[in-house]
Amino acid sequence: MADSAIISSSSFVRGKITGSGDIEIAGRVEGDVAVTGDVTVSESGLVAANVTAARVVVRGAVKGDITASEALVVEAGAKIVGDLRAPRIAIQPGGLVRGHVQTSGAGPAKPRAASAASGLGVSASKASSPQAVAKKPAAREPERAGAREPERAAANNKPPRGATLAGARPAPPPVVPVLKKGTKAVAKKR
């Protein structure tokens, strides 16, 4: 079993944290966190530096880049200002990320017969047969191609984007002269 450490909500750590186990951060950390296990930032946790781990779960706040070698989860209520890098990244509704999100090392998705069957309500024997899986996408493909052709034709008739924006701008408002100190404004007669 891997070692684990907890930084409580009343703790403040300044400096780099390294280790080979898991760590749960409920307090404040100002310094890089680099562990080989899992990092969990609790709701009350704040990390003001970069985080590197195998798996990272963020429920609190992180101000810095996060790099995970396996997976990264941003839960509802989490706030991250920084770049995210991991093969698998999950951002739940209500999670805030300001930065770039990069999935690396993720190969093409391979369909799984057992998970596809459970999600569609089909038995595993029917989902694993190539005929049952291949018929549905083939039936939908002609419908999608026909539905998109009018959209493409309409898009080709539009003028270039820059030309439309330049001609559509309204004139700037008139400049109002600034009066010198001690003078009165007089309304012009028309």
N, C-alpha and C positions, 0 to 999 in steps of 0.2 A: 504494500500500500504506500502511496506517495505521501510525503510530508505535506502538511498544510499549515498556513499561517493566516491569522486574522488581524487586521488593523481596525480597531474598534472606532466607533463614531466619535469618541472624545479624543482620539489620537491625531497628531500632526507629525508627518515624517518629511524631512527635507534631505534629499540625497538619492542616490541610485539604489534601487532594490534589485538584486539578482538572486536566483535560486533554482533548485531543481524540482520543487514541489508546486502545489496549488496555493493561491493566495486570494483572500477575500478582503476587499477594501471597503470599509464602511466609514472611514475617516477621511482626512485630507493628506494627499501625497504630492509633494513638489519635487519631482525627480523621475528619471526614467525607470520603468518597471520592465524587467526582462527575466522571465521564468520559462522553464521547459514544460510546466504543467498548465493548469487553467488559471485564468484571472477573472474574478467576478467583482464588478464595481456595484455596490449596493445602492439603494435609493438615496441614502445619506452620504455616499462616497463622492469624492472629487479628486480627480487625478489631473495635475497640471503639467504633463509631460508625455512622452511617447510610451506606448505599451506594446510589448512584444511577448507573445505566448503561443502555445499550441491552440488553445480555445479561449475566446474572450466573450464574456457576457456582461453587457453594460445596462444597468438599471438607473444609474446616477448620472454624473457629468464627467466628461473627459475633454480636456483642452490640449490636444496633441494628436499625433498620428498613431493609428492602431494597426499592428501587423499580426495576423494569426496564421499559423502554418496549417491549421485544419478548418476551423469555422469561427465565425464572428456573429453574435446575436445582439441586436439593438432592440431592447424591449420598450414598451409603451412608457412614456415619461422620461426616457433617457435623452440627454443632450450631449452631442459630440460636435466639437469644432476642430476639424482636422481630417486628414485623409484616412480612408479605410482600405486595407489590403488583406485579402484572404481568398482561398479557393471557394468557400461558401459563405455568403453574407445574407443574413436575414434581418430586415428592418420591419418591426411590427408597427401597426398604425399607432400614431401618437409619439413615435420616436423621431427626434430631430437630428439631422446630420447636415452640417455645413462643411463641405469639402468634397474631394473627389472619392469615388467609390470604384475600386478596381478588384475584379476577381481574376486571380492568376492561377494557373495550374489546373483549371477546370477543363476537362476534356468534353467532347460532345456527349450530350445526354443519351443514355442508353435506356430504352424502355424496360421496365421490370414487369414480368407477367403477374406476379402476386400483388404488387401495389396497384397496378393498372386495373386488375380485376376487382380489388376491394373498393376502389374509388368509383367504379362504374356500376357496381352491383352485378357483375358478371362472374360466373365461376371461373376458376383458374384454368380449367381445361379449355373453355371456349376462348378465353383471352389469349392463350398461348398459341392457338392455331393461327397461321399467317393469313388465312382467308378471312376470318372474322375481323382482324385488325386492318387488313388492306382495303376492304370494301368501303368503309366509312369515309376515309379521306378522298378516295377516288370519286365518290358521289358528290362531295362538296366542292371539289376543285373547279368544275365547269361553272358552278354558280358564282364563285368568287371572281373568276376571270371575267365573266360577263358583267358583273356588278361594278367592277373597277374601270372598265373601258370608258364609260361616260365621264368618270372623274378625271381620267388621264387626258381625254380630249378637251375638257374644260380647262385643265391646268396648262395645256399647250397654247391656248388662245390668250392667256393673260400676258400683259406686257412685263418686261423685266422689273424686278422688285425695286431697284434703285430709282428707276424712271417714275414710277408711281408715287413714291414717297416724296421725291423732290418737288413735283408739281402740285402736290396736295397740301403743302404746308401753308398755313395762313400767314398773312403779313404780321410783322411784329407790332405791338401796340405803339401809339405815338409817344414820343419822348416829351415829358413834362419838364419845363425849365425850372430850375431851382432859383428861388428868390434870394437876393442878397439880404443880409441882416439889416433890419430896420426899414425895409420897403413893404408896401402893401400890394396885394394882388388886386388887379383891376380887371373886371370882366370886359371882354371885347364886345363891341357892338357889331351886329351883323346887318 
